[in-house]
Amino acid sequence: MTKSICCTFLIFYTAFCFSQTNTGSLFKKNDRVCFVGNSITDIGGFHHNILLYHVTRFPDQPLSFFNCGISGDETGAILNRIDTDILIHQPTHVVIMAGMNDVQIYLYVPWVTSNADTLQQRRNAIDIYKVNYEKIINIFLSKNVKVILEKPTIYDQTAVLPAYNSFGVNDALKICADFIGDMAVKYNLPVVDYWTIMNNINKEMQQKDPSATITGPDRVHPTSPGFLVMAYQFLKSEKVPQYVSKIIIGKSITESSKKNLNCEFNSFKKICGGISFSVKEMALPFPVIDDQPDGLKLVPFESELNLELLQAPDLKSGQYQLTIDDKMIGTFSDAQFKEGINLADFSETPQYKQAMEVRDKLTKLWNLEANLRTIHFIEYDPYFKTCPDKDNLYAAKTYLDSVFTLKYGSQSYIKAQLEKYLSVKPKEKEFETECDILRKEAFQVAQTKEHRFLILHQPTDK
């Protein structure tokens, strides 16, 4: 026979849980944010995650991010495109990361000697970087644009990898990072320190596995886990809220109302063998995709930035099944409910599935932005300016093929970008319009809904 818990006590009520805003965030509703930098910004993984967080965590506070990264850029090139590639977006904020190319990695390769001339060239490169970087800061501040500084990511000069190790590059980047810290103090600007956290993680990883790296195999470009670490560091610097929501089933209406956070709590009732209630959370969980879990092992992203907590501390001893909108999420003990279950860990919840719909919408945006960055990559190349017939795409390709071959040799990336340019350039205006639409639609998709929860005791056989 079976043993069950049966209750006839029934309560209906509506209680508004305390809400949270991004008061600690660097960004507010309707802000326009340009991320400025080189290929690491151009690839965009870190600011993609930052935008996804903002859309899912603050769906009622829409803002716009713009990718203003160009592969291979140095600070001098950024200065040359400020008006036409960055300020054209009418930003309220710019987020600046530069340095990887400014230190001139080729000065650290083995066939360059470490004589006095080379050492002076290395110092000169950093000196030029410092002058240009401060010019960039002052231009944006003079335009009343808020500036956020980012210390550069690392060059992995310690991992045992097949890629040649240009030893000394990461030390040069540390000089750049320290300089950016000085600029943050001088101009009273917020700063995000990627160099330190990535360098520390690298050391810890390589104590266990000398070939492990927070960057990619080229020692420069982070992969998806590295980008998640960067997003974590940025969001922590913003001081954004820890909780998606906090749903605590108390002993009374008053007790529940005081403890809950960032949700609207409705129609609570005790039923035979459990509890039924409905909740409208004011945010969605951050959806972690398949290639990001390794990043979660490196930083406490989930516990510090992605807690969608469900607690029922007063359940009787036993096992309980949790369903949301009639979808079975899992079976948990009373002890687990007392400690709290992080719903953000469960990809089958309706909230998580909605967050994935937001990600899908933003992925379309990011793919279109990548097309636009290809256009800018080609058109901001100095050789493009000398092209005699820019409006004739195939004539331009013939010309650029020849000059790019002289300048870049057979670099496959350059050739691929030029080929892509021919196909995407005619659709540039169409892409820009669609990007604007997708930025708005992402927030529309993120509008939260009320969900029905059921915590039901599972009988045990005797």
Buried (B, 14 or more C-beta within 10 A) or exposed (E): EEEEBEBEEEEEBEBEBEEBBBEEBBBBEEBBBBBBBBBBBBBBBBBBBBBBBBBBBBBEBBBBBBBBBBBBBBBBBBBEBBEEBBBEBEBBBBBBBBBBBBBBBEBBEEEBEEEEEEEEEBEEBBEBBBEBBBBBBEBBBEBEBBBBBBBBBBBBBBBEBEBEBBEBBBEBBBBBBEBBBEBBEEEEBBBBBBBBBBBEBBEEBBEEEEEBBBBBBEBBBBBBBBBBBBBBBBBBBBEBBBBBBBBBBBEEBEBBBEBBBBBBBBBBBBBEBBBBBBBBBBBBBBBBBEEBEBBBEBBEBBEEBBBBBBBBBEBEEBBBBBBBBEBEBBEBEBEBBBEBBBBBBBEEBBBBEBBBBBBEBBBBBBEBBBBBBBBBBBBBBEBBEEBEEBEEBEEBBEBBEEBBEEEBEEEEEBBEBBEBBBEBBEBBEEBEEBBEEBBEBBBEBBEBEEBBBBBBBBBEEE
